[in-house]
Amino acid sequence: MTILVTGATGNIGRCVVERLVGAGQRVRAMTRDPRAARLPAGVEVVYGDFERPETWRDALEEIERVYLFPFAYVIPESDAGFVGEAVKAGVRRFVVHSAAAAEFPPGDDQYDQSISSLRRHLAMERDAHREQELLVEATDVEWTHVRPGLLAAGALGWAEQIRAGYPVVEPYGAAGSALVHEADVAEIAVAALLTDAHIGAAYTITGPAKVSQAEQVAAIAAATGQDIRFEEVSPEAALEHWHRQGYPHDIAAWLIESLAATVDGPGLVPATDTFERITGRPARTFAQWAVDHAEEFRVVGDTRAT
Ligand SMILES: NC(=O)c1ccc[n+]([C@@H]2O[C@H](COP(=O)([O-])OP(=O)(O)OC[C@H]3O[C@@H](n4cnc5c(N)ncnc54)[C@H](OP(=O)(O)O)[C@@H]3O)[C@@H](O)[C@H]2O)c1
């Protein structure tokens, strides 16, 4: 059996590929740029693009199980034909890379200008991910939905400035979420691909506890052995900076609202015990994530080993 991993070069997909290979599985990885994919030896890397249906047949040939990247999210206008083509080609199981947003309560509308930018954004996230889940549920094949909360990999957005030796400058240093390590998400996805124990389940997977922005930077500093300052700025200064950087107004608005909303309380997605329930091991911490990614934050010219 060959397993198709879509989004194979992404934060989670790459981990899924590595774990499947480690488990001795035959893996086909789909990407729009096979030459840049840098996937483990033995992986069959094929060109495939969710936006180009003519590329799907080769990717899907003789595939029974698929790790399905949230293409309805990256391509909102797609008619989502990939799922139908996959079933026609013989796919019998999907593990859907979704998001915790899929279970956000219904009600808000992404186009409703009377609600906040954040609520519109969350409604958009919910609808896009749930749409893809429903597409899969409407087929007659096996499925599991893997719904990560906010990914720890979001901190890679600071990597460039940290490598250049600059402090991390953000509003709301105390804002945070129970950030999830991509390896935890991949572990559950691989279990769902390889065993029958998770058929028909939808799992919201988060990190073990909320971690604030300032704590994230401290963890990266500890992991790299570098002195990295967190500099808190006012929301007004941040908005002005983001506008100068060319952030669309709506994105800047929901970003700042989401930070303000997570200074107190559990964050946008409260911590779950899903990973521990399934694996019997605690979820990986953000500190662990920082150790695993220390090289990506290493100041240029710093030769300290991790
Ligand atoms: N950010 C969060 O905190 C968060 C939380 C929950 C869920 N999510 C969901 O997870 C997704 C991100 O996952 P990730 O971080 O693992 O991925 P990622 O690192 O953002 O990588 C994106 C992947 O999508 C693939 N891709 C993009 N457009 C494609 C297309 N037209 N055709 C085929 N492949 C395409 C890319 O492949 P190539 O470039 O190699 O073609 C790449 O493998 C988000 O889109 C969101 O839906 C995010």
The ligand as an SDF file (V2000), in Angstrom:
LIG
                    3D

 48 52  0  0  0  0  0  0  0  0999 V2000
   -1.3010   28.1780   11.5280 N   0  0  0  0  0  0  0  0  0  0  0  0
   -1.9920   27.5680   12.4660 C   0  0  0  0  0  0  0  0  0  0  0  0
   -1.8250   27.8330   13.6680 O   0  0  0  0  0  0  0  0  0  0  0  0
   -3.0020   26.5130   12.0700 C   0  0  0  0  0  0  0  0  0  0  0  0
   -3.7770   25.8970   13.0580 C   0  0  0  0  0  0  0  0  0  0  0  0
   -4.6680   24.8910   12.6740 C   0  0  0  0  0  0  0  0  0  0  0  0
   -4.7870   24.5360   11.3510 C   0  0  0  0  0  0  0  0  0  0  0  0
   -4.0440   25.1680   10.4120 N   0  0  0  0  0  0  0  0  0  0  0  0
   -4.1890   24.7510    9.0160 C   0  0  0  0  0  0  0  0  0  0  0  0
   -2.9610   24.1560    8.6660 O   0  0  0  0  0  0  0  0  0  0  0  0
   -2.4960   24.7150    7.4310 C   0  0  0  0  0  0  0  0  0  0  0  0
   -1.0060   24.8760    7.4980 C   0  0  0  0  0  0  0  0  0  0  0  0
   -0.3990   23.6140    7.7310 O   0  0  0  0  0  0  0  0  0  0  0  0
    1.1670   23.5020    7.7500 P   0  0  0  0  0  0  0  0  0  0  0  0
    1.6820   24.5610    8.6780 O   0  0  0  0  0  0  0  0  0  0  0  0
    1.5030   22.0850    8.0180 O   0  0  0  0  0  0  0  0  0  0  0  0
    1.5180   23.8470    6.2430 O   0  0  0  0  0  0  0  0  0  0  0  0
    2.4900   24.9670    5.6840 P   0  0  0  0  0  0  0  0  0  0  0  0
    3.8120   24.8180    6.3790 O   0  0  0  0  0  0  0  0  0  0  0  0
    1.7770   26.2560    5.6770 O   0  0  0  0  0  0  0  0  0  0  0  0
    2.6980   24.4670    4.1810 O   0  0  0  0  0  0  0  0  0  0  0  0
    1.7370   24.6410    3.1910 C   0  0  0  0  0  0  0  0  0  0  0  0
    1.6510   23.3400    2.3830 C   0  0  0  0  0  0  0  0  0  0  0  0
    0.5650   23.4610    1.4790 O   0  0  0  0  0  0  0  0  0  0  0  0
    0.9920   23.0070    0.2230 C   0  0  0  0  0  0  0  0  0  0  0  0
    0.1840   23.7140   -0.7880 N   0  0  0  0  0  0  0  0  0  0  0  0
   -0.1470   25.0290   -0.7710 C   0  0  0  0  0  0  0  0  0  0  0  0
   -0.8570   25.3230   -1.8680 N   0  0  0  0  0  0  0  0  0  0  0  0
   -0.9750   24.1700   -2.5870 C   0  0  0  0  0  0  0  0  0  0  0  0
   -1.5750   23.8390   -3.8100 C   0  0  0  0  0  0  0  0  0  0  0  0
   -2.2100   24.7500   -4.5620 N   0  0  0  0  0  0  0  0  0  0  0  0
   -1.5000   22.5750   -4.2590 N   0  0  0  0  0  0  0  0  0  0  0  0
   -0.8360   21.6220   -3.5400 C   0  0  0  0  0  0  0  0  0  0  0  0
   -0.2310   21.8800   -2.3500 N   0  0  0  0  0  0  0  0  0  0  0  0
   -0.2980   23.1430   -1.8820 C   0  0  0  0  0  0  0  0  0  0  0  0
    2.4550   23.3660    0.1640 C   0  0  0  0  0  0  0  0  0  0  0  0
    3.0780   22.4940   -0.7410 O   0  0  0  0  0  0  0  0  0  0  0  0
    4.1390   22.9480   -1.8810 P   0  0  0  0  0  0  0  0  0  0  0  0
    4.4880   24.3820   -1.6460 O   0  0  0  0  0  0  0  0  0  0  0  0
    5.2920   22.0110   -1.6810 O   0  0  0  0  0  0  0  0  0  0  0  0
    3.4030   22.6920   -3.1540 O   0  0  0  0  0  0  0  0  0  0  0  0
    2.8960   23.0550    1.6080 C   0  0  0  0  0  0  0  0  0  0  0  0
    3.2200   21.6900    1.7430 O   0  0  0  0  0  0  0  0  0  0  0  0
   -3.1890   26.0630    7.2700 C   0  0  0  0  0  0  0  0  0  0  0  0
   -3.4360   26.2620    5.9030 O   0  0  0  0  0  0  0  0  0  0  0  0
   -4.4490   25.9040    8.0710 C   0  0  0  0  0  0  0  0  0  0  0  0
   -5.4700   25.4950    7.2020 O   0  0  0  0  0  0  0  0  0  0  0  0
   -3.1410   26.1480   10.7450 C   0  0  0  0  0  0  0  0  0  0  0  0
  1  2  1  0
  2  3  2  0
  2  4  1  0
  4  5  1  0
  4 48  2  0
  5  6  2  0
  6  7  1  0
  7  8  2  0
  8  9  1  0
  8 48  1  0
  9 10  1  0
  9 46  1  0
 10 11  1  0
 11 12  1  0
 11 44  1  0
 12 13  1  0
 13 14  1  0
 14 15  2  0
 14 16  1  0
 14 17  1  0
 17 18  1  0
 18 19  2  0
 18 20  1  0
 18 21  1  0
 21 22  1  0
 22 23  1  0
 23 24  1  0
 23 42  1  0
 24 25  1  0
 25 26  1  0
 25 36  1  0
 26 27  1  0
 26 35  1  0
 27 28  2  0
 28 29  1  0
 29 30  1  0
 29 35  2  0
 30 31  1  0
 30 32  2  0
 32 33  1  0
 33 34  2  0
 34 35  1  0
 36 37  1  0
 36 42  1  0
 37 38  1  0
 38 39  2  0
 38 40  1  0
 38 41  1  0
 42 43  1  0
 44 45  1  0
 44 46  1  0
 46 47  1  0
M  CHG  2   8   1  16  -1
M  END
$$$$
